[in-house]
Amino acid sequence: MRVVGRIERGTFAVGSKSERLGAVYLRTENKRRFVLRRSGGNPHHDPEIEALEGRRVRADGIAHGHTFLFDAIEVLDDAEP
């Protein structure tokens, strides 16, 4: 699966047992949100993903519910001012 969107940080899944504060997630162009996780990466803290906050990306991987497990990610533009 391929998704395109902007990397954001915030509270995710408010009120559920999966609620995460400060989660890094991808908001797709159709407003769907996925918590990002790199294949083989730490599911709770990944500095490489966190460094992409504010950038528009294209990612290839697999969606598992609200998590997107990606194999490849490409930055499409610079961070927003």
C-alpha positions as CSV (number, residue, x, y, z in Angstrom):
1,M,0.0,0.0,0.0
2,R,1.2,3.5,-0.7
3,V,0.1,6.6,1.3
4,V,0.9,10.3,0.9
5,G,0.5,12.8,3.7
6,R,2.1,15.0,6.3
7,I,3.9,13.8,9.5
8,E,2.3,15.3,12.6
9,R,2.6,14.8,16.4
10,G,-0.3,14.8,18.9
11,T,-2.7,12.7,20.9
12,F,-3.9,9.7,19.1
13,A,-6.9,7.5,19.7
14,V,-8.3,9.6,22.6
15,G,-10.4,7.7,25.1
16,S,-9.3,4.2,23.9
17,K,-6.9,1.8,25.5
18,S,-4.6,2.6,22.6
19,E,-4.5,6.3,23.4
20,R,-1.0,7.8,22.9
21,L,0.2,11.2,23.9
22,G,2.8,12.8,21.6
23,A,2.4,10.1,19.0
24,V,4.0,10.7,15.6
25,Y,1.5,10.0,12.9
26,L,0.8,10.4,9.2
27,R,-2.3,12.4,8.2
28,T,-3.1,11.3,4.7
29,E,-4.4,13.6,2.0
30,N,-7.9,12.2,2.6
31,K,-7.6,13.0,6.4
32,R,-7.0,9.4,7.5
33,R,-4.4,9.1,10.3
34,F,-1.9,6.3,10.9
35,V,0.6,6.0,13.7
36,L,3.9,5.4,11.8
37,R,6.2,2.5,12.6
38,R,9.2,1.6,10.6
39,S,9.8,-2.1,9.9
40,G,12.1,-3.3,12.7
41,G,11.9,0.0,14.5
42,N,10.9,0.8,18.0
43,P,7.1,1.1,18.2
44,H,7.2,3.9,20.9
45,H,10.2,6.1,20.1
46,D,11.9,6.3,16.7
47,P,14.1,9.5,16.3
48,E,14.3,9.0,12.5
49,I,10.5,9.2,12.2
50,E,10.2,12.1,14.7
51,A,12.8,14.1,12.7
52,L,10.3,14.1,9.8
53,E,7.6,16.0,11.7
54,G,6.0,18.7,9.5
55,R,7.2,17.1,6.3
56,R,5.1,15.8,3.4
57,V,6.0,12.2,2.6
58,R,5.1,9.2,0.5
59,A,5.4,5.8,2.4
60,D,5.1,2.3,1.2
61,G,4.1,-0.4,3.6
62,I,1.1,-2.2,5.3
63,A,-1.8,-0.7,7.3
64,H,-2.8,-2.6,10.4
65,G,-5.8,-0.8,11.9
66,H,-4.5,2.6,12.9
67,T,-0.8,1.7,12.4
68,F,1.1,2.0,9.2
69,L,4.2,-0.3,9.1
70,F,6.4,1.1,6.4
71,D,9.4,-0.3,4.5
72,A,10.2,2.8,2.5
73,I,9.6,6.5,3.0
74,E,10.3,9.5,0.7
75,V,10.3,13.1,1.7
76,L,8.3,15.1,-0.9
77,D,8.9,18.7,0.5
78,D,10.5,20.7,3.3
79,A,9.1,21.2,6.7
80,E,6.4,23.8,7.0
81,P,7.5,27.2,8.4
